[in-house]
C-alpha cells in the first residue's frame, strides 16, 4: 500500500475528504519526525513504538569493488517495534 492509497483508505473509512486525511497524515509524519529528531519516542499503545537508534561507525565493503574497504560513518537510524496487539493480529 502506498501513501496515496493509505490516505484514500483513511478518508473512506473515516468519512472525511481526502484533503483532510492527507493533511492529518502529513501532520502525523511531521510530528513523529520532530519527536525522533529531539531524542524522544512515539508510542501508540497496542500498535508499536517509533524510536531513533544511534548506529556506530564501522568498516564496510564497496559493493562495486569488493576488495576495497570503506568507512561507514556513525548515524542515527529510525526503529519501529511492533506492539502486542499488532503482532497478535498478524498471527
Biopython code that builds the backbone (N, CA, C, O; Angstrom):
import numpy as np
from Bio.PDB.StructureBuilder import StructureBuilder

atoms = [
    (1, "UNK", "N", (0.855, -1.172, 0.000)),
    (1, "UNK", "CA", (0.000, 0.000, 0.000)),
    (1, "UNK", "C", (0.901, 1.235, 0.000)),
    (1, "UNK", "O", (1.826, 1.346, 0.805)),
    (2, "UNK", "N", (0.618, 2.142, -0.901)),
    (2, "UNK", "CA", (1.381, 3.381, -0.979)),
    (2, "UNK", "C", (0.769, 4.430, -0.058)),
    (2, "UNK", "O", (-0.315, 4.236, 0.492)),
    (3, "UNK", "N", (1.481, 5.545, 0.099)),
    (3, "UNK", "CA", (0.982, 6.638, 0.934)),
    (3, "UNK", "C", (-0.362, 7.143, 0.401)),
    (3, "UNK", "O", (-1.292, 7.379, 1.172)),
    (4, "UNK", "N", (-0.458, 7.305, -0.908)),
    (4, "UNK", "CA", (-1.700, 7.794, -1.522)),
    (4, "UNK", "C", (-2.854, 6.832, -1.269)),
    (4, "UNK", "O", (-3.970, 7.258, -0.972)),
    (5, "UNK", "N", (-2.584, 5.530, -1.387)),
    (5, "UNK", "CA", (-3.623, 4.519, -1.140)),
    (5, "UNK", "C", (-4.040, 4.526, 0.330)),
    (5, "UNK", "O", (-5.221, 4.373, 0.644)),
    (6, "UNK", "N", (-3.068, 4.706, 1.230)),
    (6, "UNK", "CA", (-3.376, 4.775, 2.659)),
    (6, "UNK", "C", (-4.257, 5.989, 2.962)),
    (6, "UNK", "O", (-5.235, 5.872, 3.701)),
    (7, "UNK", "N", (-3.923, 7.135, 2.407)),
    (7, "UNK", "CA", (-4.718, 8.345, 2.607)),
    (7, "UNK", "C", (-6.135, 8.141, 2.091)),
    (7, "UNK", "O", (-7.102, 8.534, 2.743)),
    (8, "UNK", "N", (-6.256, 7.527, 0.922)),
    (8, "UNK", "CA", (-7.575, 7.252, 0.342)),
    (8, "UNK", "C", (-8.385, 6.328, 1.254)),
    (8, "UNK", "O", (-9.573, 6.560, 1.475)),
    (9, "UNK", "N", (-7.745, 5.283, 1.782)),
    (9, "UNK", "CA", (-8.429, 4.323, 2.661)),
    (9, "UNK", "C", (-8.852, 4.990, 3.973)),
    (9, "UNK", "O", (-9.949, 4.734, 4.469)),
    (10, "UNK", "N", (-7.989, 5.848, 4.539)),
    (10, "UNK", "CA", (-8.333, 6.567, 5.770)),
    (10, "UNK", "C", (-9.521, 7.490, 5.528)),
    (10, "UNK", "O", (-10.447, 7.538, 6.338)),
    (11, "UNK", "N", (-9.499, 8.222, 4.414)),
    (11, "UNK", "CA", (-10.599, 9.125, 4.082)),
    (11, "UNK", "C", (-11.905, 8.358, 3.932)),
    (11, "UNK", "O", (-12.950, 8.799, 4.410)),
    (12, "UNK", "N", (-11.841, 7.219, 3.273)),
    (12, "UNK", "CA", (-13.027, 6.378, 3.054)),
    (12, "UNK", "C", (-13.555, 5.825, 4.382)),
    (12, "UNK", "O", (-14.758, 5.870, 4.642)),
    (13, "UNK", "N", (-12.663, 5.308, 5.209)),
    (13, "UNK", "CA", (-13.046, 4.699, 6.480)),
    (13, "UNK", "C", (-13.630, 5.718, 7.457)),
    (13, "UNK", "O", (-14.611, 5.440, 8.146)),
    (14, "UNK", "N", (-13.011, 6.907, 7.507)),
    (14, "UNK", "CA", (-13.439, 7.940, 8.462)),
    (14, "UNK", "C", (-14.541, 8.847, 7.918)),
    (14, "UNK", "O", (-15.132, 9.629, 8.661)),
    (15, "UNK", "N", (-14.809, 8.740, 6.634)),
    (15, "UNK", "CA", (-15.844, 9.576, 6.029)),
    (15, "UNK", "C", (-15.429, 11.033, 5.922)),
    (15, "UNK", "O", (-16.264, 11.929, 6.042)),
    (16, "UNK", "N", (-14.138, 11.277, 5.695)),
    (16, "UNK", "CA", (-13.642, 12.642, 5.549)),
    (16, "UNK", "C", (-13.101, 12.830, 4.132)),
    (16, "UNK", "O", (-12.794, 11.856, 3.446)),
    (17, "UNK", "N", (-12.987, 14.080, 3.701)),
    (17, "UNK", "CA", (-12.392, 14.327, 2.373)),
    (17, "UNK", "C", (-10.927, 13.896, 2.351)),
    (17, "UNK", "O", (-10.260, 13.873, 3.386)),
    (18, "UNK", "N", (-10.435, 13.554, 1.160)),
    (18, "UNK", "CA", (-9.049, 13.128, 1.027)),
    (18, "UNK", "C", (-8.080, 14.226, 1.449)),
    (18, "UNK", "O", (-7.007, 13.932, 1.977)),
    (19, "UNK", "N", (-8.441, 15.478, 1.227)),
    (19, "UNK", "CA", (-7.553, 16.586, 1.595)),
    (19, "UNK", "C", (-7.343, 16.634, 3.110)),
    (19, "UNK", "O", (-6.242, 16.927, 3.576)),
    (20, "UNK", "N", (-8.388, 16.349, 3.870)),
    (20, "UNK", "CA", (-8.283, 16.332, 5.336)),
    (20, "UNK", "C", (-7.424, 15.151, 5.778)),
    (20, "UNK", "O", (-6.562, 15.304, 6.643)),
    (21, "UNK", "N", (-7.647, 13.985, 5.197)),
    (21, "UNK", "CA", (-6.859, 12.801, 5.531)),
    (21, "UNK", "C", (-5.389, 13.020, 5.170)),
    (21, "UNK", "O", (-4.501, 12.606, 5.915)),
    (22, "UNK", "N", (-5.128, 13.666, 4.033)),
    (22, "UNK", "CA", (-3.765, 13.961, 3.603)),
    (22, "UNK", "C", (-3.081, 14.893, 4.602)),
    (22, "UNK", "O", (-1.931, 14.668, 4.980)),
    (23, "UNK", "N", (-3.787, 15.935, 5.027)),
    (23, "UNK", "CA", (-3.237, 16.891, 5.997)),
    (23, "UNK", "C", (-2.945, 16.192, 7.324)),
    (23, "UNK", "O", (-1.915, 16.454, 7.946)),
    (24, "UNK", "N", (-3.837, 15.309, 7.760)),
    (24, "UNK", "CA", (-3.628, 14.577, 9.013)),
    (24, "UNK", "C", (-2.408, 13.666, 8.900)),
    (24, "UNK", "O", (-1.634, 13.558, 9.851)),
    (25, "UNK", "N", (-2.225, 13.014, 7.758)),
    (25, "UNK", "CA", (-1.074, 12.142, 7.551)),
    (25, "UNK", "C", (0.224, 12.954, 7.568)),
    (25, "UNK", "O", (1.212, 12.538, 8.175)),
    (26, "UNK", "N", (0.220, 14.110, 6.904)),
    (26, "UNK", "CA", (1.397, 14.981, 6.892)),
    (26, "UNK", "C", (1.744, 15.446, 8.305)),
    (26, "UNK", "O", (2.914, 15.452, 8.689)),
    (27, "UNK", "N", (0.733, 15.834, 9.074)),
    (27, "UNK", "CA", (0.950, 16.273, 10.456)),
    (27, "UNK", "C", (1.491, 15.134, 11.311)),
    (27, "UNK", "O", (2.378, 15.351, 12.137)),
    (28, "UNK", "N", (0.976, 13.934, 11.126)),
    (28, "UNK", "CA", (1.448, 12.762, 11.879)),
    (28, "UNK", "C", (2.920, 12.509, 11.584)),
    (28, "UNK", "O", (3.721, 12.341, 12.503)),
    (29, "UNK", "N", (3.275, 12.481, 10.304)),
    (29, "UNK", "CA", (4.660, 12.195, 9.931)),
    (29, "UNK", "C", (5.607, 13.295, 10.422)),
    (29, "UNK", "O", (6.714, 13.008, 10.879)),
    (30, "UNK", "N", (5.173, 14.532, 10.327)),
    (30, "UNK", "CA", (5.993, 15.658, 10.790)),
    (30, "UNK", "C", (6.206, 15.596, 12.298)),
    (30, "UNK", "O", (7.313, 15.839, 12.779)),
    (31, "UNK", "N", (5.162, 15.275, 13.040)),
    (31, "UNK", "CA", (5.250, 15.182, 14.497)),
    (31, "UNK", "C", (6.165, 14.038, 14.918)),
    (31, "UNK", "O", (6.991, 14.210, 15.814)),
    (32, "UNK", "N", (6.033, 12.890, 14.295)),
    (32, "UNK", "CA", (6.890, 11.744, 14.620)),
    (32, "UNK", "C", (8.348, 12.090, 14.302)),
    (32, "UNK", "O", (9.237, 11.807, 15.106)),
    (33, "UNK", "N", (8.598, 12.691, 13.152)),
    (33, "UNK", "CA", (9.953, 13.051, 12.751)),
    (33, "UNK", "C", (10.586, 14.030, 13.738)),
    (33, "UNK", "O", (11.726, 13.837, 14.162)),
    (34, "UNK", "N", (9.851, 15.076, 14.104)),
    (34, "UNK", "CA", (10.373, 16.068, 15.055)),
    (34, "UNK", "C", (10.664, 15.426, 16.413)),
    (34, "UNK", "O", (11.679, 15.728, 17.039)),
    (35, "UNK", "N", (9.782, 14.549, 16.861)),
    (35, "UNK", "CA", (9.968, 13.882, 18.146)),
    (35, "UNK", "C", (11.210, 13.003, 18.133)),
    (35, "UNK", "O", (11.987, 13.011, 19.089)),
    (36, "UNK", "N", (11.405, 12.238, 17.048)),
    (36, "UNK", "CA", (12.577, 11.368, 16.947)),
    (36, "UNK", "C", (13.861, 12.188, 16.840)),
    (36, "UNK", "O", (14.883, 11.815, 17.416)),
    (37, "UNK", "N", (13.818, 13.299, 16.110)),
    (37, "UNK", "CA", (14.992, 14.160, 15.986)),
    (37, "UNK", "C", (15.412, 14.736, 17.331)),
    (37, "UNK", "O", (16.601, 14.928, 17.585)),
    (38, "UNK", "N", (14.438, 15.014, 18.194)),
    (38, "UNK", "CA", (14.744, 15.599, 19.500)),
    (38, "UNK", "C", (15.133, 14.540, 20.528)),
    (38, "UNK", "O", (15.382, 14.869, 21.688)),
    (39, "UNK", "N", (15.188, 13.270, 20.115)),
    (39, "UNK", "CA", (15.626, 12.200, 21.002)),
    (39, "UNK", "C", (14.506, 11.471, 21.719)),
    (39, "UNK", "O", (14.772, 10.588, 22.534)),
    (40, "UNK", "N", (13.260, 11.821, 21.434)),
    (40, "UNK", "CA", (12.126, 11.161, 22.074)),
    (40, "UNK", "C", (11.673, 9.938, 21.310)),
    (40, "UNK", "O", (12.288, 9.538, 20.322)),
    (41, "UNK", "N", (10.598, 9.354, 21.777)),
    (41, "UNK", "CA", (9.992, 8.225, 21.065)),
    (41, "UNK", "C", (8.482, 8.399, 21.061)),
    (41, "UNK", "O", (7.921, 9.083, 21.917)),
    (42, "UNK", "N", (7.833, 7.775, 20.090)),
    (42, "UNK", "CA", (6.381, 7.858, 19.938)),
    (42, "UNK", "C", (5.818, 6.459, 20.150)),
    (42, "UNK", "O", (6.151, 5.527, 19.417)),
    (43, "UNK", "N", (4.954, 6.319, 21.170)),
    (43, "UNK", "CA", (4.355, 5.030, 21.478)),
    (43, "UNK", "C", (2.862, 5.076, 21.194)),
    (43, "UNK", "O", (2.146, 5.913, 21.743)),
    (44, "UNK", "N", (2.403, 4.191, 20.351)),
    (44, "UNK", "CA", (0.984, 4.024, 20.067)),
    (44, "UNK", "C", (0.600, 2.685, 20.689)),
    (44, "UNK", "O", (0.839, 1.631, 20.100)),
    (45, "UNK", "N", (0.010, 2.728, 21.868)),
    (45, "UNK", "CA", (-0.280, 1.526, 22.633)),
    (45, "UNK", "C", (-1.016, 0.495, 21.786)),
    (45, "UNK", "O", (-2.040, 0.789, 21.169)),
    (46, "UNK", "N", (-0.477, -0.706, 21.771)),
    (46, "UNK", "CA", (-1.065, -1.797, 21.003)),
    (46, "UNK", "C", (-0.549, -1.871, 19.584)),
    (46, "UNK", "O", (-0.516, -2.953, 18.997)),
    (47, "UNK", "N", (-0.144, -0.741, 19.015)),
    (47, "UNK", "CA", (0.344, -0.722, 17.632)),
    (47, "UNK", "C", (1.850, -0.861, 17.578)),
    (47, "UNK", "O", (2.376, -1.736, 16.889)),
    (48, "UNK", "N", (2.562, 0.020, 18.319)),
    (48, "UNK", "CA", (4.012, -0.069, 18.317)),
    (48, "UNK", "C", (4.681, 1.207, 18.779)),
    (48, "UNK", "O", (4.021, 2.177, 19.150)),
    (49, "UNK", "N", (6.010, 1.189, 18.751)),
    (49, "UNK", "CA", (6.811, 2.318, 19.208)),
    (49, "UNK", "C", (7.826, 2.708, 18.147)),
    (49, "UNK", "O", (8.569, 1.868, 17.640)),
    (50, "UNK", "N", (7.847, 3.996, 17.818)),
    (50, "UNK", "CA", (8.843, 4.556, 16.916)),
    (50, "UNK", "C", (9.942, 5.162, 17.788)),
    (50, "UNK", "O", (9.647, 5.881, 18.743)),
    (51, "UNK", "N", (11.201, 4.879, 17.469)),
    (51, "UNK", "CA", (12.303, 5.455, 18.217)),
    (51, "UNK", "C", (13.479, 5.672, 17.268)),
    (51, "UNK", "O", (13.466, 5.215, 16.125)),
    (52, "UNK", "N", (14.504, 6.384, 17.768)),
    (52, "UNK", "CA", (15.716, 6.612, 16.997)),
    (52, "UNK", "C", (16.852, 5.899, 17.708)),
    (52, "UNK", "O", (16.954, 5.942, 18.934)),
    (53, "UNK", "N", (17.705, 5.243, 16.933)),
    (53, "UNK", "CA", (18.812, 4.475, 17.497)),
    (53, "UNK", "C", (20.111, 4.961, 16.862)),
    (53, "UNK", "O", (20.183, 5.166, 15.650)),
    (54, "UNK", "N", (21.125, 5.142, 17.684)),
    (54, "UNK", "CA", (22.426, 5.547, 17.167)),
    (54, "UNK", "C", (23.179, 4.304, 16.700)),
    (54, "UNK", "O", (23.277, 3.313, 17.425)),
    (55, "UNK", "N", (23.705, 4.371, 15.487)),
    (55, "UNK", "CA", (24.488, 3.273, 14.922)),
    (55, "UNK", "C", (25.949, 3.722, 14.873)),
    (55, "UNK", "O", (26.249, 4.784, 14.327)),
    (56, "UNK", "N", (26.844, 2.940, 15.428)),
    (56, "UNK", "CA", (28.265, 3.284, 15.488)),
    (56, "UNK", "C", (28.906, 3.244, 14.101)),
    (56, "UNK", "O", (28.412, 2.578, 13.191)),
    (57, "UNK", "N", (30.017, 3.974, 13.960)),
    (57, "UNK", "CA", (30.787, 3.934, 12.719)),
    (57, "UNK", "C", (31.388, 2.535, 12.571)),
    (57, "UNK", "O", (31.676, 1.858, 13.558)),
    (58, "UNK", "N", (31.569, 2.119, 11.312)),
    (58, "UNK", "CA", (32.113, 0.784, 11.087)),
    (58, "UNK", "C", (32.764, 0.712, 9.710)),
    (58, "UNK", "O", (32.570, 1.582, 8.862)),
    (59, "UNK", "N", (33.528, -0.334, 9.518)),
    (59, "UNK", "CA", (34.157, -0.573, 8.217)),
    (59, "UNK", "C", (33.200, -1.402, 7.367)),
    (59, "UNK", "O", (32.536, -2.311, 7.865)),
    (60, "UNK", "N", (33.142, -1.079, 6.091)),
    (60, "UNK", "CA", (32.282, -1.810, 5.172)),
    (60, "UNK", "C", (33.037, -2.161, 3.908)),
    (60, "UNK", "O", (34.234, -1.896, 3.797)),
    (61, "UNK", "N", (32.349, -2.750, 2.971)),
    (61, "UNK", "CA", (32.944, -3.160, 1.698)),
    (61, "UNK", "C", (32.225, -2.425, 0.578)),
    (61, "UNK", "O", (30.996, -2.351, 0.560)),
    (62, "UNK", "N", (33.002, -1.878, -0.364)),
    (62, "UNK", "CA", (32.448, -1.220, -1.532)),
    (62, "UNK", "C", (31.806, -2.286, -2.420)),
    (62, "UNK", "O", (32.509, -3.178, -2.896)),
    (63, "UNK", "N", (30.485, -2.223, -2.661)),
    (63, "UNK", "CA", (29.836, -3.274, -3.461)),
    (63, "UNK", "C", (30.331, -3.339, -4.912)),
    (63, "UNK", "O", (30.245, -4.391, -5.545)),
    (64, "UNK", "N", (30.849, -2.220, -5.443)),
    (64, "UNK", "CA", (31.359, -2.236, -6.817)),
    (64, "UNK", "C", (32.761, -2.828, -6.890)),
    (64, "UNK", "O", (33.145, -3.411, -7.904)),
    (65, "UNK", "N", (33.533, -2.671, -5.794)),
    (65, "UNK", "CA", (34.898, -3.217, -5.722)),
    (65, "UNK", "C", (35.034, -3.921, -4.378)),
    (65, "UNK", "O", (35.494, -3.309, -3.414)),
    (66, "UNK", "N", (34.649, -5.181, -4.287)),
    (66, "UNK", "CA", (34.653, -5.894, -3.000)),
    (66, "UNK", "C", (35.992, -5.901, -2.267)),
    (66, "UNK", "O", (36.023, -6.056, -1.046)),
    (67, "UNK", "N", (37.096, -5.735, -2.994)),
    (67, "UNK", "CA", (38.397, -5.737, -2.326)),
    (67, "UNK", "C", (38.675, -4.406, -1.611)),
    (67, "UNK", "O", (39.590, -4.316, -0.791)),
    (68, "UNK", "N", (37.885, -3.380, -1.925)),
    (68, "UNK", "CA", (38.086, -2.048, -1.332)),
    (68, "UNK", "C", (37.258, -1.886, -0.061)),
    (68, "UNK", "O", (36.049, -2.116, -0.075)),
    (69, "UNK", "N", (37.896, -1.493, 1.026)),
    (69, "UNK", "CA", (37.214, -1.237, 2.300)),
    (69, "UNK", "C", (36.845, 0.243, 2.363)),
    (69, "UNK", "O", (37.601, 1.106, 1.917)),
    (70, "UNK", "N", (35.670, 0.521, 2.925)),
    (70, "UNK", "CA", (35.238, 1.910, 3.086)),
    (70, "UNK", "C", (34.791, 2.127, 4.532)),
    (70, "UNK", "O", (34.348, 1.195, 5.204)),
    (71, "UNK", "N", (34.914, 3.360, 4.993)),
    (71, "UNK", "CA", (34.481, 3.719, 6.342)),
    (71, "UNK", "C", (33.030, 4.190, 6.266)),
    (71, "UNK", "O", (32.719, 5.115, 5.516)),
    (72, "UNK", "N", (32.151, 3.569, 7.026)),
    (72, "UNK", "CA", (30.748, 3.966, 7.100)),
    (72, "UNK", "C", (30.611, 4.807, 8.367)),
    (72, "UNK", "O", (30.911, 4.322, 9.458)),
    (73, "UNK", "N", (30.162, 6.062, 8.245)),
    (73, "UNK", "CA", (30.104, 6.951, 9.412)),
    (73, "UNK", "C", (28.985, 6.571, 10.390)),
    (73, "UNK", "O", (28.034, 5.874, 10.036)),
    (74, "UNK", "N", (29.129, 7.048, 11.627)),
    (74, "UNK", "CA", (28.080, 6.858, 12.631)),
    (74, "UNK", "C", (26.849, 7.634, 12.185)),
    (74, "UNK", "O", (26.972, 8.683, 11.553)),
    (75, "UNK", "N", (25.682, 7.133, 12.506)),
    (75, "UNK", "CA", (24.447, 7.821, 12.130)),
    (75, "UNK", "C", (23.309, 7.404, 13.047)),
    (75, "UNK", "O", (23.401, 6.413, 13.771)),
    (76, "UNK", "N", (22.260, 8.166, 12.999)),
    (76, "UNK", "CA", (21.051, 7.848, 13.748)),
    (76, "UNK", "C", (20.039, 7.289, 12.761)),
    (76, "UNK", "O", (19.797, 7.877, 11.706)),
    (77, "UNK", "N", (19.444, 6.139, 13.113)),
    (77, "UNK", "CA", (18.500, 5.477, 12.217)),
    (77, "UNK", "C", (17.157, 5.287, 12.920)),
    (77, "UNK", "O", (17.123, 5.121, 14.139)),
    (78, "UNK", "N", (16.051, 5.307, 12.173)),
    (78, "UNK", "CA", (14.742, 5.075, 12.782)),
    (78, "UNK", "C", (14.546, 3.601, 13.108)),
    (78, "UNK", "O", (15.091, 2.723, 12.439)),
    (79, "UNK", "N", (13.763, 3.349, 14.142)),
    (79, "UNK", "CA", (13.474, 1.983, 14.560)),
    (79, "UNK", "C", (11.994, 1.894, 14.903)),
    (79, "UNK", "O", (11.422, 2.838, 15.449)),
    (80, "UNK", "N", (11.375, 0.765, 14.586)),
    (80, "UNK", "CA", (9.975, 0.531, 14.936)),
    (80, "UNK", "C", (9.871, -0.823, 15.608)),
    (80, "UNK", "O", (10.363, -1.825, 15.089)),
    (81, "UNK", "N", (9.233, -0.848, 16.759)),
    (81, "UNK", "CA", (8.993, -2.102, 17.468)),
    (81, "UNK", "C", (7.481, -2.305, 17.520)),
    (81, "UNK", "O", (6.760, -1.485, 18.087)),
    (82, "UNK", "N", (7.009, -3.389, 16.932)),
    (82, "UNK", "CA", (5.576, -3.681, 16.875)),
    (82, "UNK", "C", (5.040, -3.991, 18.271)),
    (82, "UNK", "O", (5.716, -4.624, 19.081)),
    (83, "UNK", "N", (3.815, -3.535, 18.540)),
    (83, "UNK", "CA", (3.146, -3.791, 19.806)),
    (83, "UNK", "C", (2.458, -5.146, 19.815)),
    (83, "UNK", "O", (2.315, -5.791, 18.777)),
    (84, "UNK", "N", (2.042, -5.561, 20.977)),
    (84, "UNK", "CA", (1.424, -6.884, 21.152)),
    (84, "UNK", "C", (0.154, -7.044, 20.301)),
    (84, "UNK", "O", (-0.024, -8.076, 19.653)),
    (85, "UNK", "N", (-0.716, -6.049, 20.296)),
    (85, "UNK", "CA", (-1.965, -6.165, 19.529)),
    (85, "UNK", "C", (-1.704, -6.340, 18.039)),
    (85, "UNK", "O", (-2.377, -7.128, 17.376)),
    (86, "UNK", "N", (-0.718, -5.600, 17.509)),
    (86, "UNK", "CA", (-0.385, -5.721, 16.096)),
    (86, "UNK", "C", (0.193, -7.101, 15.797)),
    (86, "UNK", "O", (-0.168, -7.730, 14.802)),
    (87, "UNK", "N", (1.089, -7.566, 16.659)),
    (87, "UNK", "CA", (1.667, -8.903, 16.490)),
    (87, "UNK", "C", (0.584, -9.982, 16.512)),
    (87, "UNK", "O", (0.573, -10.887, 15.677)),
    (88, "UNK", "N", (-0.328, -9.869, 17.485)),
    (88, "UNK", "CA", (-1.398, -10.864, 17.611)),
    (88, "UNK", "C", (-2.321, -10.843, 16.415)),
    (88, "UNK", "O", (-2.796, -11.894, 15.983)),
    (89, "UNK", "N", (-2.590, -9.656, 15.865)),
    (89, "UNK", "CA", (-3.491, -9.535, 14.714)),
    (89, "UNK", "C", (-2.891, -10.197, 13.464)),
    (89, "UNK", "O", (-3.625, -10.666, 12.594)),
    (90, "UNK", "N", (-1.572, -10.230, 13.383)),
    (90, "UNK", "CA", (-0.917, -10.810, 12.206)),
    (90, "UNK", "C", (-0.694, -12.311, 12.323)),
    (90, "UNK", "O", (-0.340, -12.962, 11.340)),
    (91, "UNK", "N", (-0.891, -12.853, 13.485)),
    (91, "UNK", "CA", (-0.670, -14.313, 13.675)),
    (91, "UNK", "C", (-1.850, -15.102, 13.194)),
    (91, "UNK", "O", (-1.845, -16.331, 13.273)),
]
sb = StructureBuilder()
sb.init_structure("model")
sb.init_model(0)
sb.init_chain("A")
sb.init_seg("    ")
for serial, (resi, resn, name, xyz) in enumerate(atoms, 1):
    if name == "N":
        sb.init_residue(resn, " ", resi, " ")
    sb.init_atom(name, np.array(xyz, "f"), 0.0, 1.0, " ", f" {name:<3s}", serial, name[0])
structure = sb.get_structure()
